[in-house]
Amino acid sequence: MRIIGFLLRKEFSQIFRNKSILALIIVMPVMQLIILPLAADYEVKNINLAVIDNDHSTYSQRLISKITASGYFKLAGYNASFKDAFALIESDKADLILEIPQHFEKNLIRENKQQVFIAVNAINGTKANLGGAYLAGILRNYNADLRLQLISPSKVDPLPVIEITSSNWFNAYMNYRVFMVPGILAILVTMIGGFLSALNIVKEKEVGTIEQINVTPIKKHHFILGKLIPFWVLGNVVFTVGLLVSWLIYGIIPVGNLLVLYGFIWVYLLAILGFGLLISTYCETQQQAMFIMFFFMMIFILMGGLFTSIDAMPPWAQLIAKFNPATYLIEVMRMVILKGSHLRDVLPHLGKVFLFAIVLNTWAVINYKKTT
C-alpha cells in the first residue's frame, strides 16, 4: 500500500500540474452533455414539401392545410407540374413531393376512393423514412375524417370495433432527451476514461520517465494500479458532474437507487480503464494510442445501442455488441435512471462487466514489460 501511495501521489501531481487536462476533463463533458441532447433529436421537423394540386378543390386545400398545420412540414413550393416540383428536389429545396390528381374531390364523393402520389428524396434515408411515415399518417387521419363526414352511420356495417388505449411507461411524454441523456452520459464516461488511460503509459514512454520507473523495485501490478486509480476517481467525478447537469438542465432525476448506479459505474470504470491501459502497453507513441482508441470508440458508440437498438442489428452485429462494454452501461443507465431497476435486475450486466474488468486488467499487467 505504501508503494501504491507514492505512485498515486506522483500521478495526481502530474494531473493537477496540467491545467488544460483538468479543464478538458470537466468542461468538455459538461458542454457535450448540454449540446448533444439538444442536437441528437429523433423527431424530424421542417421537412420541405412540394405540392402539385391538379384539382384546386375545397378537399385538396383542406388536405394541404392539414399537412402544413401538423408542424412537421414546411411548404417549399406550390407547383403547376411534376417537372417543376422535381427541380426543387434536385436543388435540395424539397424533400417530398405530394401530387393531388384531377377530380380528387369528385372521385372521393362519387366513388369513395382516390389515389395521391408521393415522391420522396431518399438521399437522406432517415429524413425520407420519417417524412414519408408522417405524411402517410396525416393522409390516414384525413381519410378517417372524410369517412365520418361522407358516410352516414346507417350505411356502415355494424362491424365490431376495437378501441386502443395506450400509455407510455417510464417516459410518459415521449421526450427524447429523457431517453438520450443517460446514453450520452455513458458514452462520455467511456470516452474520458478510455482516452486518458490509453495515453497515460505511452506518455511516460515518450518523455522517458518509464525507464526510471522500470529500474525501481515496483512490481507490475503496483504500477498498473497506480495508473488506474487516479483516472478511476476522475471518471467518478465526471459521472457525478454529468448527473448534476442532467438534473439542472433537463430535470432528469434517477428513479432508481444511486448506490446501484454508482456500484455499476465503479466496476465499469475498472473495465474501460483496464482496456485503455492495455492499449497503452502495446503502443509506443501517443499518436498510435489515439488512433487505436478512436477506432474502438467508434464501435462502442455506434454499436452500443445509443442510436440503434441492438435487437434491430443483424446477428453478427449483435454478437459484437455482446463484447462491447458500453452496451451494458447504456442499458443499465436507462434501466436505473428511467425504470428504477434494482440491483438484482442489473446483476447479469454487472457480472459481464466485472469479467471484462478482470480479463482486461490482468492482460494489461501481463503485457506490461518491465526490465530491471
N, C-alpha and C positions, 0 to 999 in steps of 0.2 A: 504493500500500500504506500510505503514511503517513496518508492521509486515512481509509482504512478502519480503521486502527489507532485513530485518535481516536474514530471512531464506535463501534467495539467497546467502547472504554473507557467511553464515555457509556452505552451500552446495559447493559453489565454492572453499572455503578454503579447504574443505575435498578433493575435486577432485585434486586441484593443489598440495596438500601436498603429494599425492600418485603419484610419477613419473612413476611408472610402468603402471598405468592405462592410463595415458596420452600417453605413448608410444604405448600401445595396441590400443588405440582409433585412433591414426594417422597412425602408421607404419603398423599395421595388415591390415587395408583396402587397403592401397596402395600396399602392397605386393600381396595381394589376387587379386586385380584388374589387376595387371601386369601379374601374373602367370596363373590365371584361364582361361581367354580368349584364351591363347596360348594352354592350355591343353584340354579345352572343345571344341573339333573340331568335327563338324558333318560329315566332309569328311573323310572317312576311306581310308587309303593308306597302301602300303606294305602288301597286302593280299597275303599270301603264297599259291601258286598254284602248284599242282602236275599234270603233263601231261602224258597221255598214248597215244602215237602216234602209232597206228597199221597200218598206211598207208605209212608213211615216203615219202610222195609225196611233190611236189612243193606247192600245195594248202594248205596242212596241215602245212608245215613250214611257209608259209605266215600268216596263221591264228595264229600260236603260236607267231610269231614276232609281229603281230598287238596287241595281248593281252599284251605281256610284254612291248611293247613300249607305252602303254597307261598311264603308271605312277602309276596305281593302283595295279598292280600285280607284285609279285616277284616269279620267278621260283624256287620252293622249291625242285623239283625232276623231272627227265625225266625218267619215269619208263617203264619197259617192260610188267608189268601185273598190274591188278587192286589190287591184293593182296599186292604187294609192295607199291603201292600208298596209300592204306588204312592203311598200317602200319605207314605211315607218319602222317596221321590224328590221329591215336591212340596215337602217341607220341607227338602230338601238334606241329608238324613241318610243317603241311599243313592245310589250311582252306578249300580249294576246290580241287576237282579232275575233270579234263576235260579228257574224253576218246574219241579219234577220231577213228572211226571204220576202218576196212579194206575197200579198194576200195572207199575211200572217194572222191578222185578226179574223178575217173571213173564214179561213180554214179551221181556226180554233172554235168558232161559234157553230159552224155548219157541220164539220167533220169530227170535232172533238180531238183533233191531233194536228201537230205541226212540228217540223224539224228546224233547228237552227244549226249553224255551222260555227265551230270554234277552231281556230288555228293557234297553236302555242309555240312560242320561240323556245326551243328546248336546249339552247346553248348553255343556259344556266339550269341544270336539272332540278335543283331544289325549288327554285322560284317557279319553274314550269309546272312541276307536280302540284305544288301548293296552290298556285294561281288557278290551274285547271280544276282542282278539287273545290276551291272556294266558289268559282263560277258555276260549277255543276251543282253545288249545294244551293246557291241562290236561285238557280233555274228550277230545282226541285221544289223549293218553297213557293216560288211564283206559280208553278204548276198546281200545287196543292191549293193555293188561294183561288186560282181560277176555277178549279174543280168545285170548290164550295160555292163559288159565285154563280157558275153556269148550270150546274146540275142540281135540280131540286131534290130534296130528301126522298120524295115519293118514287123517284125514278132510280134510285140507288138500291141495289140488292141489299137486304138486311144481313150482310156478312158479319161474322164476329170480328171485333176489333181488339187488338192487343195494345194497351196503353203502357208506355215505358216511363218509369220514374227512376231517375238516376241521381247519384250523389258522388261527389269527388272526395275520397278519403285522403288524409294527410296533406292535401293541397287543395282546399275547398274552392278557391277562386282560380285554379289553374294558372297560378303566377309562375312563369318560367324562371324567374330569379330565385324563387324558393327552391327550385329543382337544381339550378345551375350553380349557385354559390357554394354549397358543400362540395360538389365535384371539383370546382375550380380551386378551392382551398386545398383539397387533397393533392391536386397537381402542383400547386405552388410549394407545398411542403416537400413533395418529391423532388422538384427541381432544385430547390435550395440545398436540401441535404445531399442529393446526388452530385451536383456540380462542385460544391465546396469540398466534399470528401475526396472526389476524384482528383482535384487539383492539389491536394494537400501534400502527399508524399512526393509527387512529381516536382513541386516547388522546392522541396528540400534537395532533390537531386540536382535541379538546375542551379541553385545557389551554391551547392557544395557542402552544406551542413550535414547531409546524410552520411558522409564519410566520417565525420566526427562522432555521430551517434553510433555508427556501426562498430567503432573500436571500443565503445564503452561496454560494461558487462550487462547492459539492459537486454532482457530477453525479448523475443519477438512478440509474444502476446502482450507484454507490457507496452511495447512501442505502439502496437495496433490499438490497444485500449486508450493510450494517451492521445492518439489521433482521433479516436471515435467519440469519446465522452464530451469534449467541448462542442462539437457540432451537434451532438445529441441534445445538449442543453439549448443551443441556439435554435434547433429545429422546434423544440417545445415553445420557445419564445415566439417564433414566427407563427406557430399554430395558435397560441393564445391571442396574439395581436389580430390574427385573422378572425377568430371568433368574436372579438370585440368589434371589429369593423363590420362583420355580418350583423351584429346586434344593433350598432349605432346607425348604420347606413340603410340596411334593408329590414331591420326589425325581426331578424330570424333568431329565435331563442331555441336552443336544443330541447326537444321534448323529453329525450331520454336522460339517463344519468351521465353526468360529466365524467365521473370516475371510469365508467365503461369506455367512454370516448378516449380519454387520456391513456387508459391502460392499453388500448389498441395502438394508439399513436406511439407510445413508448416502445412497443415491440416492433412496430413498422419502421420506426427510425433506425433501430438496430439493423434491420434488414437492408434498407436503402443506403445507409451509411457504409455498411459492410460491402455492398455492391460497388459503391464509389471507391472505397479503399482497395478493393480487388482490382479494379481498372487501373488505379494509380500504381499498383505494384507491377503491372505489365508495361506501363508507358515510361518513356524516358524524358518526354517534354510535355509542357502544359498544353501545347497545341494538339498533340496526339490525344491526350486525355479529353480535351474539349470535343474533338470530332467524334470520338468513340461514345462519349456520354450523350452527345447530341443525337447520335443515331438511335441509341436506346430510348432516349426521352421521347422521340417522335413515336416510337412504338408504344411506349407507356401511355402517351396522351391519346393517340388515335385508336388504340385497341384496348383502352381501359374502360370503355363503357360510358365515357363522359358525353360524347356527341352521338354515338351509335350504340344501340342496345346490343349486348353480347349475343342475345338469342337471335338477332337478325343477321348475324355474321355467318359465313359458310363454316362448315365443320372444322376445316383446317385452321381457320382464324380463331374459332372458339377454343381449340386446343392450345394455341399460342397464348390466348388470354388467360388460361389457367396458370401459366408460368409468368404472368405479369403481376407483380405485387401491387401495382397501382389499381388494378381491377378490384382487389379486395378492400383497399382503403376507400375508394369511391363508393362502393356499395355499403360498407359499414357506416361511412359518414352520413349517407342518406337514411340508412336504417335507424341510427341512433338519433340524429337531429330531427328528422321528419316523422318517423314512425314511433319513436320512443322504445326501440328494441332493447331487450335486456342482455345481460352477459351470456346467458345460455343460447340466445339467438345468434350471437356473433362468434361463439366458440369455434365452429368449423373454420371460419375465416381466420380467426386468431391462431389456430393450430397450424394452418398452412403458412401464414406469415412468420410464425415462430420457427418453422422448419427452414424457411428462406434465410432467416437471420443466422441460424446455426451453421448452415451449409456455406453461406457467403463469407461470414467472418472467419470460419475455420479455413476456408480456401485462401482467404487473404493472408492469414497468419502463416500458412504453409508456403505460400508463394513468395512471401517477403524474404528475400535472400540477404541474410546478414553475415558479413565476413568479419573476422577478428584478426 
